[in-house]
């Protein structure tokens, strides 16, 4: 999945799926309960299933997400950020 985001997201976790966030353009901070990690262009982070996380980008960032196609972007949390119908490009 290719996504762009800016600003605060929500805390969520995925019970059964790991997620890989690969930064194509820009950078963002992955907030974790035990500390924050900055991910820069051409870097990636793997979030294991069950780990609460919250992406934050002060400026727009382009990210490629590697996760099963049916994975809901907000994991176990339903919010205004939840996307049920993804646009194909």
BASEMI-181613 format. One record per atom (N, C-alpha, C, CB): residue in three letters; residue number from 0; atom name; x, y, z. Coordinates in Angstrom, 1 decimal. Each point is the difference from the previous one (the first is absolute). Glycine has a CB too. Example, Ala and Ser with C-alpha at 12.3 -4.5 7.8 and 13.67 -1.06 7.14 Angstrom:
<nodes>
NODE  rest   nr  atom       X       Y       Z
NODE   ALA    0     N    13.2    -5.7     7.8
NODE   ALA    0    CA    -0.9     1.2     0.0
NODE   ALA    0     C     0.9     1.2     0.0
NODE   ALA    0    CB    -1.9    -1.2     1.2
NODE   SER    1     N     1.5     2.3    -1.9
NODE   SER    1    CA     0.9     1.1     0.0
NODE   SER    1     C    -0.8     1.1     0.8
NODE   SER    1    CB     1.2    -0.6    -2.2
</nodes>
This chain:
<nodes>
NODE  rest   nr  atom       X       Y       Z
NODE   UNK    0     N     0.8    -1.2     0.0
NODE   UNK    0    CA    -0.8     1.2     0.0
NODE   UNK    0     C     0.9     1.2     0.0
NODE   UNK    0    CB    -1.9    -1.2     1.2
NODE   UNK    1     N     1.5     2.2    -2.0
NODE   UNK    1    CA     0.7     1.3     0.0
NODE   UNK    1     C    -0.8     1.0     0.7
NODE   UNK    1    CB     1.2    -0.5    -2.2
NODE   UNK    2     N    -0.7     1.2     3.2
NODE   UNK    2    CA    -0.7     1.0     0.8
NODE   UNK    2     C     0.8     1.2     0.1
NODE   UNK    2    CB    -1.2    -1.8     1.2
NODE   UNK    3     N     0.4     2.9    -1.0
NODE   UNK    3    CA     0.6     1.3     0.4
NODE   UNK    3     C    -0.7     0.4     1.3
NODE   UNK    3    CB     0.7     0.7    -2.4
NODE   UNK    4     N     0.0    -0.1     3.3
NODE   UNK    4    CA    -0.6     0.5     1.2
NODE   UNK    4     C     0.8     1.2     0.6
NODE   UNK    4    CB    -1.0    -2.3     0.5
NODE   UNK    5     N     0.3     3.1     0.3
NODE   UNK    5    CA     0.6     1.1     0.6
NODE   UNK    5     C    -0.7     0.2     1.4
NODE   UNK    5    CB     0.6     1.1    -2.3
NODE   UNK    6     N     0.1    -0.8     3.3
NODE   UNK    6    CA    -0.5     0.3     1.3
NODE   UNK    6     C    -0.2    -1.3     0.8
NODE   UNK    6    CB    -1.2     1.9    -1.0
NODE   UNK    7     N     0.4    -1.7     2.1
NODE   UNK    7    CA    -0.2    -1.1     0.9
NODE   UNK    7     C    -1.0    -1.1    -0.6
NODE   UNK    7    CB     0.4     1.6     1.9
NODE   UNK    8     N    -0.1    -2.8    -1.6
NODE   UNK    8    CA    -0.9    -1.1    -0.3
NODE   UNK    8     C    -0.6    -0.5     1.3
NODE   UNK    8    CB     1.3    -0.7    -2.1
NODE   UNK    9     N    -1.7    -0.5     2.3
NODE   UNK    9    CA    -0.5    -0.5     1.2
NODE   UNK    9     C     0.8    -1.2     0.5
NODE   UNK    9    CB    -2.3     0.7    -0.7
NODE   UNK   10     N     2.3    -1.0     2.0
NODE   UNK   10    CA     0.6    -1.2     0.5
NODE   UNK   10     C    -0.8    -1.2    -0.4
NODE   UNK   10    CB     0.9     1.3     2.0
NODE   UNK   11     N    -0.3    -2.3    -2.6
NODE   UNK   11    CA    -0.6    -1.2    -0.4
NODE   UNK   11     C     0.9    -1.2     0.1
NODE   UNK   11    CB    -1.6     1.3    -1.5
NODE   UNK   12     N     1.1    -2.4     1.3
NODE   UNK   12    CA     0.8    -1.3    -0.1
NODE   UNK   12     C    -0.8    -1.0    -0.8
NODE   UNK   12    CB     1.1     0.4     2.2
NODE   UNK   13     N    -0.3    -1.3    -2.8
NODE   UNK   13    CA    -0.6    -1.0    -0.9
NODE   UNK   13     C     0.3    -1.3     0.7
NODE   UNK   13    CB     0.3     1.3    -2.1
NODE   UNK   14     N    -1.4    -2.0     2.4
NODE   UNK   14    CA     0.1    -1.3     0.8
NODE   UNK   14     C     0.7    -1.1    -0.7
NODE   UNK   14    CB    -2.1     0.7     1.1
NODE   UNK   15     N     1.9    -0.8    -2.5
NODE   UNK   15    CA     0.5    -1.1    -0.7
NODE   UNK   15     C     1.1     0.3    -1.1
NODE   UNK   15    CB    -2.2    -1.0     0.5
NODE   UNK   16     N     2.4     2.3    -0.8
NODE   UNK   16    CA     0.8     0.4    -1.1
NODE   UNK   16     C     1.2     0.8     0.4
NODE   UNK   16    CB    -2.0    -0.1    -1.5
NODE   UNK   17     N     3.2    -0.2     1.0
NODE   UNK   17    CA     1.1     0.9     0.1
NODE   UNK   17     C    -0.2     1.1    -1.1
NODE   UNK   17    CB     1.6    -1.8     1.0
NODE   UNK   18     N    -0.9     3.0    -0.7
NODE   UNK   18    CA    -0.1     1.0    -1.0
NODE   UNK   18     C     1.5     0.5    -0.3
NODE   UNK   18    CB    -2.4     0.7     0.7
NODE   UNK   19     N     2.6    -0.4    -2.0
NODE   UNK   19    CA     1.3     0.6    -0.3
NODE   UNK   19     C    -0.3     1.3    -0.7
NODE   UNK   19    CB     1.1    -2.2    -0.3
NODE   UNK   20     N    -0.5     3.3     0.9
NODE   UNK   20    CA    -0.1     1.4    -0.5
NODE   UNK   20     C     1.3     0.3    -0.7
NODE   UNK   20    CB    -1.7     0.7     1.8
NODE   UNK   21     N     1.7    -0.5    -3.1
NODE   UNK   21    CA     1.2     0.4    -0.8
NODE   UNK   21     C    -0.2     1.4    -0.5
NODE   UNK   21    CB     0.5    -2.4    -0.7
NODE   UNK   22     N     0.4     3.4     1.1
NODE   UNK   22    CA    -0.2     1.4    -0.4
NODE   UNK   22     C     0.5     0.2    -1.4
NODE   UNK   22    CB     0.2     0.7     2.5
NODE   UNK   23     N    -1.0    -0.2    -3.3
NODE   UNK   23    CA     0.3     0.3    -1.4
NODE   UNK   23     C     0.5     1.4    -0.1
NODE   UNK   23    CB    -1.7    -1.6    -0.9
NODE   UNK   24     N     1.0     2.5     1.6
NODE   UNK   24    CA     0.3     1.5     0.0
NODE   UNK   24     C    -0.3     0.6     1.3
NODE   UNK   24    CB    -0.4     0.1    -2.5
NODE   UNK   25     N     1.3     0.6     3.1
NODE   UNK   25    CA    -0.3     0.7     1.2
NODE   UNK   25     C     0.5    -0.8     1.2
NODE   UNK   25    CB    -2.0     1.1    -1.0
NODE   UNK   26     N     1.5    -0.9     2.2
NODE   UNK   26    CA     0.3    -0.7     1.2
NODE   UNK   26     C    -1.2     0.1     0.9
NODE   UNK   26    CB     2.5     0.4    -0.3
NODE   UNK   27     N    -2.5    -1.3     1.3
NODE   UNK   27    CA    -1.0     0.0     1.0
NODE   UNK   27     C     0.5    -0.7     1.3
NODE   UNK   27    CB    -1.8     0.0    -1.7
NODE   UNK   28     N     1.1     0.3     2.8
NODE   UNK   28    CA     0.3    -0.6     1.3
NODE   UNK   28     C    -1.0    -1.1     0.3
NODE   UNK   28    CB     1.0     2.2     0.8
NODE   UNK   29     N    -0.5    -3.4    -0.5
NODE   UNK   29    CA    -0.9    -1.0     0.5
NODE   UNK   29     C     0.0     0.0     1.5
NODE   UNK   29    CB     0.4    -1.5    -2.1
NODE   UNK   30     N    -1.5     1.9     2.7
NODE   UNK   30    CA    -0.1     0.0     1.5
NODE   UNK   30     C    -0.3    -1.4     0.4
NODE   UNK   30    CB    -0.8     2.4     0.0
NODE   UNK   31     N     1.5    -2.9     1.0
NODE   UNK   31    CA    -0.2    -1.3     0.6
NODE   UNK   31     C    -0.1     0.3     1.5
NODE   UNK   31    CB     1.3    -1.3    -1.8
NODE   UNK   32     N    -1.9     0.4     2.5
NODE   UNK   32    CA    -0.2     0.2     1.5
NODE   UNK   32     C     1.3     0.1     0.7
NODE   UNK   32    CB    -2.2    -1.3    -0.2
NODE   UNK   33     N     3.3     0.7    -0.3
NODE   UNK   33    CA     1.2     0.1     0.7
NODE   UNK   33     C     1.0     0.9    -0.6
NODE   UNK   33    CB    -0.3    -2.3     0.7
NODE   UNK   34     N    -0.1     3.2    -1.6
NODE   UNK   34    CA     0.8     1.0    -0.6
NODE   UNK   34     C    -0.3     0.3    -1.5
NODE   UNK   34    CB     1.8    -0.7     1.6
NODE   UNK   35     N    -1.3     1.7    -2.1
NODE   UNK   35    CA    -0.2     0.4    -1.4
NODE   UNK   35     C     1.2    -0.3    -0.9
NODE   UNK   35    CB    -1.5     1.9     0.8
NODE   UNK   36     N     1.1    -2.2    -2.1
NODE   UNK   36    CA     1.1    -0.3    -1.0
NODE   UNK   36     C    -0.3     0.8    -1.2
NODE   UNK   36    CB     0.3    -2.3     0.9
NODE   UNK   37     N     0.8     3.0    -1.4
NODE   UNK   37    CA    -0.2     0.8    -1.2
NODE   UNK   37     C     0.4    -0.8    -1.2
NODE   UNK   37    CB     0.5     2.1     1.3
NODE   UNK   38     N    -1.3    -2.1    -2.3
NODE   UNK   38    CA     0.2    -0.8    -1.2
NODE   UNK   38     C     0.2     1.0    -1.2
NODE   UNK   38    CB    -1.3    -2.1     0.9
NODE   UNK   39     N     2.4     2.0    -1.5
NODE   UNK   39    CA     0.4     1.0    -1.1
NODE   UNK   39     C    -0.2    -0.6    -1.3
NODE   UNK   39    CB     1.6     1.2     1.5
NODE   UNK   40     N    -1.5    -0.4    -2.6
NODE   UNK   40    CA    -0.1    -0.5    -1.4
NODE   UNK   40     C     0.9    -1.2    -0.2
NODE   UNK   40    CB    -0.6     2.4    -0.7
NODE   UNK   41     N     0.1    -3.4     0.0
NODE   UNK   41    CA     0.7    -1.2    -0.3
NODE   UNK   41     C     0.3    -0.9     1.2
NODE   UNK   41    CB     1.0     1.2    -1.9
NODE   UNK   42     N    -1.7    -0.9     3.0
NODE   UNK   42    CA     0.1    -0.9     1.2
NODE   UNK   42     C    -1.3    -0.7     0.2
NODE   UNK   42    CB     1.8     1.5     1.0
NODE   UNK   43     N    -1.8    -2.5    -0.2
NODE   UNK   43    CA    -1.3    -0.7     0.3
NODE   UNK   43     C     0.0    -0.4     1.5
NODE   UNK   43    CB    -0.2    -0.8    -2.4
NODE   UNK   44     N    -1.0     0.5     2.9
NODE   UNK   44    CA    -0.2    -0.5     1.3
NODE   UNK   44     C    -1.0    -1.1    -0.1
NODE   UNK   44    CB     0.5     2.2     1.1
NODE   UNK   45     N    -0.3    -3.3    -0.3
NODE   UNK   45    CA    -0.9    -1.1     0.1
NODE   UNK   45     C    -0.7     0.1     1.3
NODE   UNK   45    CB     1.4    -1.5    -1.5
NODE   UNK   46     N    -2.8     1.5     1.5
NODE   UNK   46    CA    -0.8     0.0     1.2
NODE   UNK   46     C    -0.6    -1.4     0.2
NODE   UNK   46    CB    -0.5     2.5    -0.2
NODE   UNK   47     N     1.0    -3.3     1.2
NODE   UNK   47    CA    -0.6    -1.3     0.2
NODE   UNK   47     C    -1.4     0.0     0.4
NODE   UNK   47    CB     2.3    -0.8     0.6
NODE   UNK   48     N    -3.1    -0.2    -0.9
NODE   UNK   48    CA    -1.4    -0.1     0.4
NODE   UNK   48     C    -0.1     0.2     1.5
NODE   UNK   48    CB    -0.5    -1.5    -2.0
NODE   UNK   49     N    -0.5     2.1     2.4
NODE   UNK   49    CA    -0.3     0.2     1.4
NODE   UNK   49     C     0.7     1.2     0.7
NODE   UNK   49    CB    -0.3    -2.4     0.1
NODE   UNK   50     N     1.2     3.1    -0.9
NODE   UNK   50    CA     0.7     1.2     0.6
NODE   UNK   50     C    -0.7     1.3    -0.4
NODE   UNK   50    CB     2.2    -1.2    -0.2
NODE   UNK   51     N    -2.6     1.9     1.3
NODE   UNK   51    CA    -0.7     1.3    -0.2
NODE   UNK   51     C     1.0     1.0    -0.6
NODE   UNK   51    CB    -1.5    -0.4     1.9
NODE   UNK   52     N     1.0     1.2    -2.9
NODE   UNK   52    CA     0.9     0.9    -0.7
NODE   UNK   52     C    -0.9     1.2    -0.4
NODE   UNK   52    CB     1.6    -1.8    -0.7
NODE   UNK   53     N    -0.9     2.9     0.4
NODE   UNK   53    CA    -0.7     1.2    -0.4
NODE   UNK   53     C     0.9     0.8    -0.9
NODE   UNK   53    CB    -1.4     0.1     2.1
NODE   UNK   54     N     1.2    -0.1    -3.5
NODE   UNK   54    CA     0.9     0.8    -0.8
NODE   UNK   54     C    -0.3     1.5     0.1
NODE   UNK   54    CB     0.0    -1.9    -1.6
NODE   UNK   55     N     1.0     2.7     1.5
NODE   UNK   55    CA    -0.1     1.5     0.0
NODE   UNK   55     C     0.9     0.6    -1.0
NODE   UNK   55    CB    -0.7     0.0     2.4
NODE   UNK   56     N     0.2     0.9    -3.3
NODE   UNK   56    CA     0.8     0.6    -1.0
NODE   UNK   56     C    -0.3     1.5     0.0
NODE   UNK   56    CB     0.1    -2.1    -1.4
NODE   UNK   57     N     0.9     3.0     1.8
NODE   UNK   57    CA    -0.2     1.4     0.0
NODE   UNK   57     C    -0.2     0.6    -1.4
NODE   UNK   57    CB     1.4     0.1     2.1
NODE   UNK   58     N    -0.9    -0.8    -3.1
NODE   UNK   58    CA    -0.2     0.4    -1.4
NODE   UNK   58     C    -0.4    -1.3    -0.7
NODE   UNK   58    CB     1.7     1.9     0.1
NODE   UNK   59     N    -2.4    -1.7    -1.3
NODE   UNK   59    CA    -0.5    -1.1    -0.7
NODE   UNK   59     C     1.1    -1.0    -0.3
NODE   UNK   59    CB    -1.8     1.4    -1.0
NODE   UNK   60     N     1.5    -2.7     1.2
NODE   UNK   60    CA     1.0    -1.1    -0.3
NODE   UNK   60     C    -0.7    -1.0    -0.9
NODE   UNK   60    CB     1.2     0.4     2.2
NODE   UNK   61     N    -0.4    -1.0    -3.1
NODE   UNK   61    CA    -0.5    -1.1    -0.9
NODE   UNK   61     C     0.6    -1.3     0.5
NODE   UNK   61    CB    -0.3     1.6    -2.0
NODE   UNK   62     N    -0.6    -2.5     2.3
NODE   UNK   62    CA     0.4    -1.3     0.5
NODE   UNK   62     C    -0.5    -1.2    -0.7
NODE   UNK   62    CB     0.1     1.1     2.2
NODE   UNK   63     N     0.7    -2.1    -2.4
NODE   UNK   63    CA    -0.6    -1.3    -0.6
NODE   UNK   63     C    -0.2    -0.9     1.2
NODE   UNK   63    CB     1.2     0.3    -2.2
NODE   UNK   64     N    -2.4    -0.8     2.4
NODE   UNK   64    CA    -0.3    -0.9     1.1
NODE   UNK   64     C     0.0    -1.4    -0.6
NODE   UNK   64    CB    -1.4     1.8     1.2
NODE   UNK   65     N     2.1    -2.7    -0.5
NODE   UNK   65    CA    -0.1    -1.4    -0.3
NODE   UNK   65     C    -0.8    -0.7     1.1
NODE   UNK   65    CB     2.3     0.1    -1.3
NODE   UNK   66     N    -3.4    -0.6     0.9
NODE   UNK   66    CA    -0.9    -0.7     0.9
NODE   UNK   66     C    -1.1    -0.8    -0.8
NODE   UNK   66    CB     0.4     1.8     1.8
NODE   UNK   67     N    -1.0    -2.8    -1.3
NODE   UNK   67    CA    -1.1    -0.7    -0.7
NODE   UNK   67     C    -1.0     1.0    -0.6
NODE   UNK   67    CB     0.4    -2.0     1.4
NODE   UNK   68     N    -0.9     1.7    -2.6
NODE   UNK   68    CA    -0.9     0.9    -0.7
NODE   UNK   68     C    -1.3     0.4     0.9
NODE   UNK   68    CB     0.8    -1.0    -2.2
NODE   UNK   69     N    -1.3     0.1     3.0
NODE   UNK   69    CA    -1.2     0.2     0.8
NODE   UNK   69     C     0.3     0.7     1.3
NODE   UNK   69    CB    -0.9    -2.0    -1.1
NODE   UNK   70     N     2.1     2.4     1.4
NODE   UNK   70    CA     0.3     0.7     1.2
NODE   UNK   70     C    -0.6     1.3     0.1
NODE   UNK   70    CB     2.1    -1.2     0.1
NODE   UNK   71     N    -2.9     1.5     0.9
NODE   UNK   71    CA    -0.6     1.3     0.2
NODE   UNK   71     C     1.1     1.0     0.6
NODE   UNK   71    CB    -2.3    -1.0     0.4
NODE   UNK   72     N     2.4     2.2    -1.0
NODE   UNK   72    CA     1.0     0.9     0.3
NODE   UNK   72     C     0.1     0.4     1.5
NODE   UNK   72    CB    -0.2     0.8    -2.4
NODE   UNK   73     N    -0.9    -0.8     3.1
NODE   UNK   73    CA    -0.1     0.4     1.4
NODE   UNK   73     C     0.0    -1.2     0.9
NODE   UNK   73    CB    -1.2     2.1    -0.7
NODE   UNK   74     N     1.5    -3.3     0.2
NODE   UNK   74    CA     0.1    -1.2     0.9
NODE   UNK   74     C    -1.3    -0.3     0.8
NODE   UNK   74    CB     2.4     0.4     0.1
NODE   UNK   75     N    -2.2    -0.4     1.2
NODE   UNK   75    CA    -1.1    -0.3     0.9
NODE   UNK   75     C    -0.8     1.2     0.4
NODE   UNK   75    CB     1.3    -1.9     0.8
NODE   UNK   76     N    -1.1     3.1    -1.4
NODE   UNK   76    CA    -0.6     1.2     0.4
NODE   UNK   76     C    -0.8     0.5    -1.2
NODE   UNK   76    CB     1.8     0.6     1.6
NODE   UNK   77     N    -3.1    -0.2    -1.4
NODE   UNK   77    CA    -0.8     0.6    -1.1
NODE   UNK   77     C    -0.1     1.5     0.3
NODE   UNK   77    CB    -1.3    -2.2    -0.3
NODE   UNK   78     N     1.7     3.0    -0.7
NODE   UNK   78    CA     0.1     1.4     0.2
NODE   UNK   78     C    -0.3     0.7    -1.3
NODE   UNK   78    CB     1.6    -0.2     1.9
NODE   UNK   79     N    -1.5     1.5    -1.9
NODE   UNK   79    CA    -0.2     0.8    -1.2
NODE   UNK   79     C     1.1    -0.3    -1.1
NODE   UNK   79    CB    -1.1     1.8     1.4
NODE   UNK   80     N     2.2    -2.4    -0.9
NODE   UNK   80    CA     1.2    -0.4    -0.9
NODE   UNK   80     C    -0.2    -1.3    -0.7
NODE   UNK   80    CB     1.5     1.4     1.5
NODE   UNK   81     N    -2.5    -2.2    -1.1
NODE   UNK   81    CA    -0.2    -1.3    -0.5
NODE   UNK   81     C    -0.4     0.0    -1.5
NODE   UNK   81    CB    -0.6    -0.8     2.3
NODE   UNK   82     N     1.3     0.0    -3.1
NODE   UNK   82    CA    -0.3    -0.1    -1.4
NODE   UNK   82     C    -0.5    -1.4    -0.3
NODE   UNK   82    CB     1.8     1.8    -0.6
NODE   UNK   83     N    -3.0    -1.9     0.1
NODE   UNK   83    CA    -0.6    -1.3    -0.3
NODE   UNK   83     C     0.1    -0.3    -1.5
NODE   UNK   83    CB    -1.5     0.1     2.0
NODE   UNK   84     N     1.5     0.9    -2.8
NODE   UNK   84    CA     0.0    -0.2    -1.5
NODE   UNK   84     C     1.2     0.8    -0.5
NODE   UNK   84    CB    -2.5    -0.3    -0.1
NODE   UNK   85     N     3.6    -0.4    -0.2
NODE   UNK   85    CA     1.2     0.6    -0.5
NODE   UNK   85     C    -0.1     0.3    -1.5
NODE   UNK   85    CB     1.3    -1.2     1.8
NODE   UNK   86     N    -0.7     2.3    -2.2
NODE   UNK   86    CA     0.1     0.4    -1.4
NODE   UNK   86     C     1.2    -0.7    -0.6
NODE   UNK   86    CB    -1.1     2.2     0.5
NODE   UNK   87     N     0.9    -2.8    -1.7
NODE   UNK   87    CA     1.1    -0.7    -0.7
NODE   UNK   87     C     0.6     1.1    -1.0
NODE   UNK   87    CB    -1.1    -2.3     0.2
NODE   UNK   88     N     2.4     2.2    -0.3
NODE   UNK   88    CA     0.7     0.9    -0.9
NODE   UNK   88     C     0.7    -0.7    -1.0
NODE   UNK   88    CB     0.3     1.6     1.8
</nodes>
